[in-house]
């Protein structure tokens, strides 16, 4: 049956669009295990995606959509399945300066879109470490967050319209360009964050913003945890809507990314318990910089911060941001387990302390690094216990995830569910919510061919 299906796929797709054998295995390289797909499809248009899904639906063969393959929860695992890569559908179709929108194909890399719209004096605010590889379709399928959610929201807040191909090949085109459009159900929301389990996004209309003319960045240190939310609300108010990032690093993470072999150097001295990267994006380069400095100087005088370094050039801004993004240094602790959680700020201090204590009680030499987007409640937790087998993984996951249920937290802030977090979804979602998710999946994909096993169990 599979051989017949692949032959039919080759007949409806363009030359070179179907990879098999070693070529398919070579494509299965990502940030998490991807298995070995039976074939990799590389359609060049929405119509080809539709034809491919129609054939796979008729044959009841699993299809796993691929974007930039930078996910961290095994959402692209495609062993023995058909992988559907949108790498050839990578165009920025249109940038509408007057309407401040961009229409793009799903395979367009995030960085390519950002650079293209900047040529028009516009700004797409999504920013994350994998910006060079991650694609817009992948960002949509996982409802990507990143560094500027505090001001601009998640990917969900930047999408105006979508074109989606359903499991049976039906094309649903809703390329809305309007900010306000209350004409019935907002169908795009079904597919944003669904990780390719309900449909395959092929094109999107995205909301753009004016390109900021000023960027001010600082690294500051604070004396204790209660100073962090106090500082957050202070700069949020005094920067009057221009605060774009409030990234917190616990001391151990800061030390790791500012100590050789790390390339970065400490902009403020070591030895403080918490460090915060503060960024403001504005429209008046001269006055914005002066106000930014005055606000931080006043916070220093009042004791809300105890040390600070303000970037004096674009190069220094990049170097401070590079510290926050230098996750590669974490690999010094390999083998590691990575977590992406969110919880109310008021519970963060006790949560981190509790997780660290619980890990050390089981593994005395355990190391736990914490950093993240505290302004929007998102923490990244890196755990190293010296082992990486399945049983150890399960024990570590329980230690990190279970305390979240009591404080109204989420096991996934921005990375999705995939395979890795599926078994813990009930810690963050009620039985009624999970039942409704399953009903939606059966309605749109009754034969369970789209990314089967991800989010919703088989």
RODRENNU-55439 format. One record per residue (C-alpha): x, y, z. Coordinates in steps of 0.5 Angstrom, whole numbers, plus 500, padded with zeros to 3 digits. Each point is the difference from the previous one (the first is absolute). Example, Ala and Ser with C-alpha at 12.3 -4.5 7.8 and 13.67 -1.06 7.14 Angstrom:
REM RODRENNU-55439
525491516
502507498
END
This chain:
REM RODRENNU-55439
500500500
506505502
503499493
494501496
498506504
507503499
500499493
493504500
504505504
505501495
495500494
496506503
506504503
506504496
507497499
504499506
494501505
500493502
507497504
501493502
505496503
506503502
498507498
494499504
504498506
505506499
494505500
498497507
505505504
497504505
501503507
496493503
500493497
496500494
500492498
501498493
494502496
498495494
500506495
501508501
495504495
502507498
494503497
501507496
493502501
494500504
496496494
506495501
499499508
493499498
501495495
505496505
496500506
494498496
504494498
503498507
492501502
498495496
505495501
500502508
507501500
503505506
503506498
504505504
501507498
507503501
502507500
507502502
501494505
502504506
495498505
501497506
495495502
500495494
494503496
504498494
501493501
498496494
503493500
497496495
495505498
500505494
503507502
498506497
505506499
498507498
507502499
499501493
494505501
504505503
498507497
498506503
494501495
498508502
502505505
494505500
503507503
494503500
496495504
506497504
499493498
505495497
497494496
505494500
501492499
500496506
507498498
503507500
506500506
498505505
506504499
499501493
493503501
503505505
506502496
495501494
495504504
505505503
502502492
493503500
501503507
495495504
502495505
497493502
502500507
500492501
507498503
503494502
507497500
499495494
498506496
504498494
497493499
493500503
495501495
493504500
496494500
504497506
499506504
493500498
499493502
503500507
497507501
508503501
501505505
507502501
504506503
494506499
494497502
499505506
499505495
497497493
497493502
501493498
500498493
492500500
500507501
504501494
496496495
494503496
498495495
502493498
500495494
499493503
500493497
496495504
501492500
496498494
503506496
495505500
503507500
497505504
502507498
499506505
506505499
496505504
504507500
495503505
502501507
492501502
496494496
495497505
496496494
499493504
505496503
507502500
503493496
507502500
500499508
499493499
507499496
504505504
504496505
497493498
507497497
497498494
495495503
494503497
502503493
507503496
501507500
502502493
499508500
499505505
499507501
504504505
499506504
506505500
502506504
504506499
507499500
503503506
505505500
503499507
502494504
503501507
503494503
502499507
503494505
498502507
501496507
495499505
501498508
494495501
494497496
495505503
504506496
498497493
493501500
501506503
505502495
495497494
494504502
504507501
504500493
494497497
496507502
506505500
502497493
492502497
499494496
507499497
503495504
501494496
504495504
501498507
504494500
502497507
507496501
501496506
507501503
502493498
498501492
503507500
507497503
500495495
499504494
505505502
506496502
505496495
499496496
494505499
501505495
496506504
503504505
496502506
497508499
499500508
504497505
498493502
498498507
493502500
494495500
496503494
501504494
496503495
500502493
496506499
498502493
496506497
498501493
498507498
499505495
504506502
508498501
502506503
495501506
499492500
507499502
500506505
493498504
503492500
506503504
496504504
495495502
506495502
504505504
494501504
499493501
507499502
499506505
494497503
503493501
496497495
506498496
507499503
504500494
499502493
504500493
496504494
502498493
503506497
500498492
497495496
505495501
500500507
492499500
502494496
505497505
495501506
495496496
505495498
501498507
492499501
500496493
507496502
496493501
506496497
504501506
495496504
502494496
506500505
496497505
498494495
496496500
494505502
493500500
497507498
493502502
496506498
494502505
496506502
497502507
498506504
506504502
498500507
501492500
507500496
504501506
497494504
500496494
507501498
502498507
496494501
502497493
507501502
499497507
496494497
505499495
506500504
497495505
500495495
506502496
505504505
504502494
494503496
501507497
494504498
501506496
494505499
499506496
494503495
495505499
498502507
496505497
495496497
500494505
505495496
506497503
505495497
502495504
506496499
502494504
506495500
500494504
506496497
495495497
496500494
496494500
492499499
499499507
504506502
497504495
493498503
502502507
503506499
494502496
495499505
505504505
499506495
493499498
496498506
501506504
497504495
493497501
499503506
502507498
496501494
506499496
501497493
505494498
501504493
501508499
502500493
503494497
494495499
498493503
502496494
502493503
504502506
495503504
494497498
499495506
500506504
495504497
495499505
504504505
498506496
494498497
493498503
497493498
494504496
506504496
503494498
494497498
498506496
507499497
499493498
493502497
503505496
506496497
495494498
495505497
506503495
504494500
496494501
505495497
505503505
506501494
502507502
506500505
497494503
502499508
502507501
496504505
494495500
502493501
498495495
END
